[in-house]
C-alpha cells in the first residue's frame, strides 16, 4: 500500500480509495506532504475497475434483464475499485 515519501506513514485504505476514484491529490495527515497519483497508476485504476465492467456489460451479458446486467456490472466495478489502493503509486508533489 502507498505511504508518504517524506515520513513513511502509510495512507489509510479509505483515503486511498476516495482519492483513486477522483484522481485527487492526497495529503499526509502526519507531515502535510501532498502526493499525486501517477499516470501509469491512473491507467491501472481504469484497467481494474472500468474496463472489466464494460467488458462484462457489453459482451458477457448472460442475463436477459438489463437491470440485472447493470447491477452485476456495478458489482464488478466496485470489486475492481477495492483492489486499486494496492495497485497504485503516488509521487510527492509539494510540502
PyMOL commands that set and color helices and strands:
alter all, ss='L'
color gray80, all
select helices_A, chain A and resi 13-22+39-58+66-87
alter helices_A, ss='H'
color red, helices_A
select strands_A, chain A and resi 26-27+34-37+90-94
alter strands_A, ss='S'
color yellow, strands_A
deselect
rebuild
show_as cartoon
